[in-house]
Amino acid sequence: MDQLSNEQITEFKEAFSLFDKDGDGTITTAELGTVMRSLGQNPTEGELHDMINEVDADGDGTIDFSEFLAMMQKRAHESDSEDEIRQAFKVFDRDGNGTISAAELKQVMTSLGERLSDAELQAMINEADQDGNGEIDYQEWLEMILTWTKLKHACAYYCLVLQGPSVK
């Protein structure tokens, strides 16, 4: 397996911090549940435990950064299915109109505890917005995800959630 670059490790640390709400260096089932509920999902306690246990190498009931990093390194080499990428897009496309606006991006990132300035949000949109309409459509999203650009940590987060047990 290829080594991760310092940039990748930094971005995965950002993704980890989205889960680690109390900053103690571990992800608990409660923290995972909080994040998932903020995204409109309703996992059961059992499903949350299954998701944690899937990557909990030392069996302590939590995920530390080294376990998270090992999992993300493995998943970085797996190709995401079209369905998973589309589901991730739908999380950001809050109004279902087929595009992600700066307001929608801000809403999701805020729900994850990320405080971004309007300039940072616009820079993220501009990075992916190839047609210049000020929003990210699905094709632009797909290209952005496949090239691991600015929203890489967000994609890693959603891919982690979506590849866990099915949560309806």
C-alpha positions as CSV (number, residue, x, y, z in Angstrom):
1,M,0.0,0.0,0.0
2,D,1.3,3.4,-0.9
3,Q,2.3,5.8,1.9
4,L,0.1,8.8,2.5
5,S,1.5,12.3,1.8
6,N,1.8,14.9,4.5
7,E,-1.0,16.8,2.8
8,Q,-3.3,13.7,2.8
9,I,-2.5,13.1,6.5
10,T,-3.4,16.7,7.3
11,E,-6.7,16.4,5.4
12,F,-7.6,13.2,7.1
13,K,-6.8,14.8,10.5
14,E,-9.4,17.5,9.5
15,A,-11.9,14.8,8.7
16,F,-11.2,13.1,12.0
17,S,-11.8,16.3,13.9
18,L,-15.3,16.5,12.3
19,F,-16.1,13.4,14.3
20,D,-14.1,14.1,17.4
21,K,-16.5,16.7,18.8
22,D,-14.8,16.9,22.3
23,G,-11.3,16.9,20.9
24,D,-10.1,14.0,23.1
25,G,-8.5,12.2,20.2
26,T,-11.1,9.4,19.9
27,I,-14.4,9.0,18.1
28,T,-17.1,7.5,20.2
29,T,-20.5,6.1,19.2
30,A,-22.1,9.2,20.7
31,E,-19.9,11.5,18.6
32,L,-20.6,9.4,15.4
33,G,-24.3,9.5,16.2
34,T,-24.3,13.3,16.7
35,V,-22.6,13.8,13.3
36,M,-24.9,11.4,11.5
37,R,-28.1,12.9,13.0
38,S,-26.9,16.4,12.0
39,L,-26.9,15.0,8.4
40,G,-30.5,13.7,8.7
41,Q,-29.6,10.1,9.3
42,N,-31.0,8.1,12.3
43,P,-28.6,5.2,13.1
44,T,-29.5,2.8,15.9
45,E,-27.1,2.3,18.8
46,G,-26.3,-1.1,17.3
47,E,-25.5,0.3,13.9
48,L,-23.2,2.9,15.5
49,H,-21.4,0.2,17.5
50,D,-21.0,-1.8,14.3
51,M,-19.5,1.2,12.5
52,I,-17.1,1.8,15.3
53,N,-16.2,-1.9,15.6
54,E,-15.4,-2.2,11.9
55,V,-12.3,0.0,12.4
56,D,-11.5,-0.4,16.1
57,A,-8.2,-2.3,15.9
58,D,-7.5,-2.3,19.6
59,G,-11.0,-3.1,20.7
60,D,-11.5,-0.2,23.1
61,G,-14.8,0.8,21.6
62,T,-13.5,4.0,20.1
63,I,-11.6,5.0,17.0
64,D,-8.3,6.8,17.5
65,F,-6.5,8.8,14.8
66,S,-4.1,5.9,13.9
67,E,-7.1,3.6,13.4
68,F,-8.9,6.2,11.4
69,L,-5.8,6.9,9.3
70,A,-5.3,3.2,8.5
71,M,-8.9,2.9,7.5
72,M,-8.8,6.0,5.3
73,Q,-5.5,4.8,3.7
74,K,-7.2,1.5,2.8
75,R,-10.3,3.3,1.5
76,A,-8.3,5.8,-0.5
77,H,-7.3,2.9,-2.7
78,E,-10.8,1.6,-3.1
79,S,-12.9,3.1,-5.8
80,D,-16.2,4.6,-4.7
81,S,-19.3,3.4,-6.4
82,E,-21.3,5.9,-8.4
83,D,-24.2,5.5,-5.9
84,E,-22.0,6.4,-2.9
85,I,-20.7,9.5,-4.7
86,R,-24.3,10.5,-5.7
87,Q,-25.5,10.0,-2.1
88,A,-22.7,12.2,-0.8
89,F,-23.7,14.9,-3.4
90,K,-27.3,14.7,-2.1
91,V,-26.2,15.4,1.4
92,F,-24.8,18.8,0.2
93,D,-27.6,19.5,-2.3
94,R,-30.0,20.3,0.5
95,D,-32.9,21.6,-1.8
96,G,-32.5,18.8,-4.3
97,N,-32.2,21.1,-7.3
98,G,-29.1,19.3,-8.7
99,T,-26.5,21.9,-7.6
100,I,-24.6,22.8,-4.5
101,S,-24.8,26.5,-3.7
102,A,-22.4,28.4,-1.3
103,A,-25.4,28.6,1.2
104,E,-25.9,24.8,1.1
105,L,-22.2,24.2,1.4
106,K,-22.1,26.5,4.4
107,Q,-25.1,24.8,6.0
108,V,-23.5,21.3,5.8
109,M,-20.1,22.4,6.9
110,T,-21.6,24.4,9.8
111,S,-23.6,21.3,10.9
112,L,-20.2,19.5,11.0
113,G,-18.7,22.2,13.2
114,E,-16.7,23.8,10.4
115,R,-16.8,27.6,10.6
116,L,-15.8,28.9,7.2
117,S,-15.8,32.6,6.1
118,D,-17.8,33.6,3.1
119,A,-14.5,34.0,1.2
120,E,-13.4,30.5,2.1
121,L,-16.8,29.1,1.0
122,Q,-16.6,31.0,-2.3
123,A,-13.1,29.7,-2.9
124,M,-14.3,26.2,-2.4
125,I,-17.1,26.7,-4.8
126,N,-14.8,28.4,-7.3
127,E,-12.4,25.5,-7.2
128,A,-15.0,23.1,-8.4
129,D,-17.3,25.4,-10.5
130,Q,-16.0,24.7,-14.0
131,D,-18.9,26.5,-15.9
132,G,-18.7,29.6,-13.8
133,N,-22.4,29.6,-12.7
134,G,-21.5,30.0,-9.0
135,E,-22.7,26.5,-8.0
136,I,-21.4,22.9,-8.2
137,D,-23.4,20.6,-10.3
138,Y,-23.1,16.8,-10.1
139,Q,-20.5,16.5,-12.9
140,E,-18.3,19.1,-11.3
141,W,-18.8,17.4,-7.9
142,L,-17.8,14.0,-9.4
143,E,-14.7,15.4,-11.0
144,M,-13.8,17.2,-7.7
145,I,-14.2,14.0,-5.7
146,L,-12.3,11.9,-8.2
147,T,-9.4,14.3,-8.1
148,W,-9.5,14.8,-4.3
149,T,-9.6,18.6,-4.4
150,K,-10.7,21.0,-1.7
151,L,-13.5,19.0,-0.2
152,K,-11.4,15.8,0.2
153,H,-11.9,15.7,3.9
154,A,-15.7,16.1,3.5
155,C,-15.8,13.3,1.0
156,A,-13.7,11.0,3.2
157,Y,-16.2,11.7,6.0
158,Y,-19.2,10.9,3.9
159,C,-17.6,7.9,2.3
160,L,-16.9,6.5,5.8
161,V,-20.5,7.0,6.8
162,L,-21.9,5.6,3.6
163,Q,-19.6,2.6,3.6
164,G,-20.6,1.6,7.1
165,P,-23.8,-0.4,7.9
166,S,-26.8,0.7,6.0
167,V,-28.5,3.5,7.9
168,K,-32.0,4.6,6.8
